[in-house]
Amino acid sequence: MKQIYTFLFIITAFGGLQAQDEKLPYYFQLNGNFQAGIPIEAFGDRLDKAGLGGGGLLLFQLGRGNPLFVGLEGSYLRYDTEKLDFDLLEDGVLNDYRLHTNNNILLGHALIRFKPFTGFFIQPYFDGLIGFKKFYTRTRFIDLMSGEDEVVEADTDQSDSAFSYGGAAGLQIRVSTFPDILIDLRCAYLPGATATYLVRKADNSGPFEDPIDAFEEAASPTTLLMPQIGVTIQLSNRDFQTTETGGEQR
């Protein structure tokens, strides 16, 4: 008889936990942010300029009540630029043009996030990332006589990619619950494989006949330290459920 009571207790407890789990929301997160990319270690020895830019990510929770999220993140950084303004006489008219060269880094990572549910308005998290860094230099030929600075031609002068991985830690600070909005502070450490990229020449005397002449090739491992600040919107399946009368149910 005692064994029967024990069995019934286990079944009841398991059913209660399952019902409780079904009541938990299923979360996903959208994030947009401003970032800085600071070259460090051997990369910092070759490139002494930090990149500035932004990015975004999309995360999905791995099951109700699970502290693990998975998703994708993309970022863009510009770390140096050079331009040359000049005039061309065309059909008796002096037209203004510009050559503008930008050195850029494009990053893409898959990530897994551990975010414990603290029940507090400040929520820590930890990320693991794996992906790529793409270094490229692009020059645009711009017609300044056009009201919107029309790009006449654009060419990629140099491009290379490197395997990237690393980790990050952050804090989300809830500022609103309807909708669920969080200020997101994070810093990522992203080592990377060796890549070739352009850096400003040590003898940067100028002026240059072409802005690309201000740069020279360098190669090194590509470790970045990336602090960021952004805004995260946290949504759940409850945000999209409706009552029978058509109203929202949260």
N, C-alpha and C positions, 0 to 999 in steps of 0.2 A: 504493500500500500504506500509505503514511504517513497519507493522508487517511482510510483505513478505520480505522486504529488511533485516530486523533483522534476520529472519529465514535463508535466504541465506547466510548471513554473518557468522552465527554460523556454518552452514554446511561446508562452505569453510574453516573456521578456524580449525574445527575439522579434516577435511580431510588433511589440511596442517600439523597439528601436527602428525597425523597418518603416513603420508608419511615421515615426519622427523624422527619419531621413527623407521620406517622400514629401514632407512638409517644408524641408529646407529649399531655398531658391538655388537655381543654377546660374552662376554669374559669368559674364564676360566683360572685358574692359577695352576701351578705346583711349589712346593717349596721343597727345601732341606736345612737342617740347622744343625748347631752345637748347643747343649743345655747344660745348667747346671741345675741340680735340687737341690735346697737348702731347706732342711727340716726346717720348722719354727713352732712356737707355740709349742704345746705339742709334735709334731713329732720331732722338733729340740731338745727338752729336752732329748729324748731317742736316737736319732741318730745325731751325731755331724759331720758326713761326707757328703759332697755334692756329688751328682752323676754327672757323665759326660757322654755324649753320643750324639745322634743325632736323627733326625726324618724327616718326610716329610708330606706334605698335598696336597690334591687335592680339588679345589674349582670351583663351577659353578655359574654363575650369574643367578639370578632369573628374567630373562627378560631383554630385551634391554633397556639401560638407567637406570636400577634399581640399586640402591646403595647396595642392599643386595646380598650376596653370601652364598651358603651352601656347605658343604663338609665334608670330613673325614680327621683326623690327627692321625698319629701313631708315637710313640717315644720309644727309648730304652736308659736306663741309667744304668751305673755300679757304685755302690757307695762304694764297699770295696772288697778286694781280699786277699787271703792268699795262699801260696804255700809251698810244701815240696818236696825237691829233695832227692832221695835215690837210692841205688844200690841193685840189686838182682843178686845172683850167679845162673845162669841157664846153665846146661850142661857144667860146667867148665868155662863159660864165664860171666864176670861181666858186666851187662847191666844197663844203666842209665834210671831212670823213674822219673816222677813228678806227684804229686797230686796237682791240682790247683782248688781252690774253689772261686767262684765269687758270690757276692750278687748283684742282678739286680732288676730293676723296668721296667716293660713294660706298656706303657700307650696307650690307644685308646680312641678317642673322636669324636663325631659328633659336628660340630660347625656351627654357623651362624655368618656372618661378615657384619658389616656396614662399607662401604668404600665410603665416598662422593667423587665425581669427582671434584677435585680442579682446574684442568687445569695447575697445577704446577708440577715441577719435584719431589717435596716431597709430599707424599700422606699419611695422617693418616688413621688408621682404628681401629675398636673395635670389639672384638670377645666375643661371649657367647659359653660355652662348656659344654658338658655332656657326661660322659662315664665311664671308669674304670681305676684303677691302679692294676697291678698284681705284687706282690712281690714274687721273687723266688730265691733260692740259689741252685747252680749247681756245682758239683765236677766232674772234668775230670781226668781220669787216662791216662797219656801221655807217649808214648815211645820216649825218647829223642835220641835213637840210630837211629831212622828213620830220613832221611834228612828233612822231612817236619813236624817233631814232631807229629807223628801219634797218634790220640786219640783212645786208646784201648777200653775204656769204659767211659760212662758219666751217671751220676745219678742226679736226682733232690732231694735234701735233705729236702727242705722245700718250701711250696708254699701257698699263700693266696691272695685273691683279695678284692678290696674295691670299692664302688661307688665313682665316682669322678665328680666334676663339677667346674665351676668358670668362670673367665673372663680374657681378655687380651687386651692390647693396643699396637699398633705398628706404625712404620713408614716405608714406602717403598720409596726408593730413586732411581729414574730412572737413569741408567747409559748408556742405549742403547735403541734405538727405532726400530732398524731393525736387529735382533729381539728385542722385548720389554723385557728388562732385568732390574730387580730392586734389589738393596741391601735391605734386609728385616731385620729390628731390631724390636724385640718384647719382652715383658715381660708378663708372665701369672701368675695369682694367682689361685691355684687349691686346695681348701679344699677337704677333702675326708673322708669317713667313717673309722671306726676303722679296722685295719688289724694287723695280726701277721707277724713279719719279724725277721731277725737275725741282731744283732749288735755285735760289738767287745766287748769281756769281759773287765770289768774294770781292773781286775787283769790279764793283758796280758803278763804273764811272759815268756811263751814259753821256749824252743822249744816244738812243739806239735807233737805227733805221727801221728795225722791226722789233716789237716788244718781246718776241720770243728770244731775241739775242740777250736779254737780261738774265736768262736762266741756263743752267747746265744740268746734265744728268748726274744722279747719285743713286746708290743702291745700298740697302741695309735691311735688317729685320724691321718690322713695322709696328712697334708697340705704341699704343695710344692710351692715355688717361683721359676719360671723357666725363666731366661733370655736366649735369643737366638740371634744368628746372622745367616743369611742364604741368599740364592739367590732365587728369584722368577722369573719364566718365565711366562709372560702373553701372552696368545694366544687368537685369536678371530676367528669367523667363516670366516672372510675375508682371514685369512692365508691359508685356505684350498680351497678357491674358485679359479677356473681357467677360463681364457678367452677361447673363442671359438677356439683360435689357440693353446691352451694347455699351455700358459704361466701363471705365477702367477698374481693374481690381489689382491692388498692390499687396 
